[in-house]
Amino acid sequence: MSTLVTGIAELVTNEPELGEGPLGLLREAALVVADGRVAWVGPAAAAPDADRRVDLGGRAAVPGFVDSHTHLVFAGDRAAEFEARMTGTPYDGGGIATTVTATRAASDAALGDRLRRFAAEARAQGTTTLEVKSGYGLTVADEARSLRVAAEVTPHTTFLGAHVVPPECAGDRDGYVRQVTGPMLAACAQHARWVDVFCEPGSAHAFDGDQARAVLAAGRAAGLGVRVHAGQLGPGPGVLLGVELGAASVDHCTFLTDADVDALAASSTVATLLPGVEFSTRSPYPNARRLLDAGVTVALATDCNPGSCFTSSMPFCIALAVRELGMTPAEALWAATAGGARALQDVSVGRLGVGATADVAVLDAPSFVHLAYRPGVPLASTLDL
């Protein structure tokens, strides 16, 4: 069964050879979908026949958003922590322990039900690809089950046993790292594609450079790809460590040195920016313009989690990136689609060229610019074909 999608006022393909600029922008366009893949794309006037037709009625279409950084397997609520931050309490990662307690007490069914609700919430706003991390169990059994639950909704699962040091191990941080790199990794590697670590040497809860190196090297030796939380609370060794170890993505990048920017620019590592975190924590925003002007590949993601950023809205993050990070609307959209795909090393998503997965987000607007122009308005939805 083939489907012709027509009536597209503006189509973003992220294939420069197909249209205008880096977005490969086509106007008055159409595409044909067959067997879940894009089979043809081009001007509507030249569209081939298909078994059925879907008319978008003059709306814009873009690749489905690729949210390459989320923490969606958890239980509990931290609204009180958010309220406290709004009255001046700084964010330092310590509240993660509250979520750990609730997550450990929840059943697999409860965690799975909540995860599926969050995934549906994201999909309703145009997100078609999700990465999901563990990190709220912090025991061998709880990290493994978190990843099993995550794998029910996405192939892009990340082992984050080194999220923070759990309270019961606060007096033996190196011993906890040995647990993460030993029995926990052994139990989790089969359920994960990636390994990640929260590298913040100045934090009482996260991991320093040597500890982060041990975690990432062990994960890589177990066959997992590398991701890093780095530069969220202050500058540190995480970015350079990630580049050295061939990380697919270094995430947050709020505080960067010149050496960090130079290393990213000379590598294939993506800098994934998470502006919803800065919005929710009243922290300084990262400088996307600095990265882009240096030639760094930039992605945008939500970091949806119960503490520092409880939004699943990629359109909201796009609007923030344009307003606060120095990105153009085109740069922000590319980062939220093709950029996220690069951060996940998945060439089948984040674009709408021939052969790509037919993940289409439809905007109730004539142009993608409205994603930033009309912030907070539910313009995006996923086209079910």
Steps between C-alpha positions, in 0.01 A plus 500: 500500500643837394380837622535834326520789748417819317378852582831577677560875495857458623693175539825475695698201375841564665643387165671810352512353150119480493420863568611833644776535757611253768136410569442387141184709505230432237185705449175364356644155556393138534648171611416134450527250782517123449577228754577757768765680291511810284483373142483834314519869583471807280268764354132417537445561128736212418375253760444141384183301559451309825244265653358770724533872554532719810453874452661726762299798381781752474679417824874457546669164558836431662689187604374362829698643790785289635522541878844358572512559877222402742463341845150357476516187721417629844235526769405780733471875472733791575268797461600622848864512390404704194301739718799543730727579205263770387556669837879479482618149593778407252496173308789263583368156406429398858128458443566198280511292819129572553418352161726201568301414814168520315627307198637214707161466670301494173403185313617422148142544382471843658830615349401366158156659506645838586771472236244418232294804602804724468589347163144561377514856632820563304363338185190720517738799468687366197776293662548170318836383641591488870814412690425380856752466784501302819648669806226508762553146630871500588503136606583209274141375493334842469727624221449179303122512531494869409677419175272204429203733539661766279572244227126437470455845342833579328818335371694806616563403863783633716653350815545785750590315817749784554227764529579587860648314795202355694469599867594155629836525317580862586793390718653280231476675165777295341332183623181607324696560179634145528141378533393699192790371291466144628177320589269786401648534154493122455129494578414805290715480185265257324212747536689816399651652189693774682685574824486844661638677808424825681848655507500806727813513719365787711181315594460309826277252318653437156834362377845645441711450189677185613178336613325600177785358295474166683126480435519594134798279425329200660181566304690535176686174570159334546397613151298809591525835329607799708297801615592755768318750723755782522526872563157542659597648836845630411801434276672167542675213322186334359502654151865420430454152645200438278684612187802289594284189542307559178171593665204533266381796704599718792189645659423827683815696395384802697849582627773448239865601474660600172677162504163326529362684198812436295492128585134468407557684173783265406298188579181322397358534853168688510436772757145440622344806660211474745354850543199376692738431789617858516140618477399273789801567722552870428855425393702669223413377152767335283638701209399314187630780277853446632480130416342541159744770392786266596357223281368275778203276422219599738191305605204606712320270743258535791683323787147419619536393864314561827755737652689744281271508193157340493399574141461259209448779246760524226317801348546680832873424493522627143336828604740532794799433276398781268417744779783422744779300332568714195371254240300583190167318454659287227800408718276410792275278290800323343646443847170354625477257207817421306718611791327260735535222244875562487516496879339154489699392193176400327501610135149368438328777699512879517457541122238445230711391204445180305567199719448681829253376757168667426488699825310815410397781734224725371480863612173683521672791326632581152870507601742337746587851624174495697659251742693794646263774388205352698660357816276296726237441231438128421584522131680166451351153475618169360358384168385139531541330164 
